[in-house]
């Protein structure tokens, strides 16, 4: 049984992520941990003084009430194994660090674009966690349906093609949903320059994915981001998977805030697997 961590700020976007996590947990028989992180009021920074213990206790009590209310509102939650947590955070601790301390196998978070203050905060947190998490992160758009996952798109980078051991989660994910993997590589070079590599890549994928159904294609586009978006539409992908790895093409995309743009703009769930 794996552990799925779902952070919530009790927004509509976050509630959608909990609903999706319930759907996901039922499918893979997972333990769900719903976590609310609340800010401890700081009275002074030098030295660091926080509000009195009674005030902190009251904030925690209110957080627990909201968690209990959420449990009552989310359909199907009581049909699976779940735990709720309310944890404090001060200015010296990063949000992503608190999540990493929970030792989850997967983090599921909501994202709704930068269309308002609450959405901007949630989107920023999601993008930050994507870049810092030590486990896979599944970002759920507000309009993502809680239905079956038939096709998983995996946008791979040629730099990781020889390093499949970090992608075991992708195989596990695909197997549980009995999905098709659409593997594609967006290349901004001339087609002739990569023709000889196609067969070698295909053979490596067959060996790694074994009996899992997949298609492989190489897309030539001058802009990688636009090429990925075109693939999503053409192949009718239900979940897009990326690998976040340093010293690679996608690392440069992440440095250009590509992950944040995806977290804000994606209309399908985005699965990011860390190196």
Buried (B, 14 or more C-beta within 10 A) or exposed (E): EBBBBBBBBBBEBBBBBBBBBBBBBBEBEBBBBBBBBBEBEEEEEEEEEBEEEEEBEEBBEEBBEBBEEBBEEBEEBEEBEBEBBBBBBEEEBEBBEBBBEBEBBBBBBBBBBBEEEBBBBBBBBBBBBBBBBEBBBBBBBBEBEBEEBEBBBBBBBBBBBEEBEBBEBBBBBBEBBEBBBBBBBBBEEEEEEBEEBBEEBBEBBEEBBEEBEBEBBBBBBEEBBEBBBBBBEEBEBBBBBBBBBEEBBBBEBBEEEBBBEBBBBBEBBBBBBBE
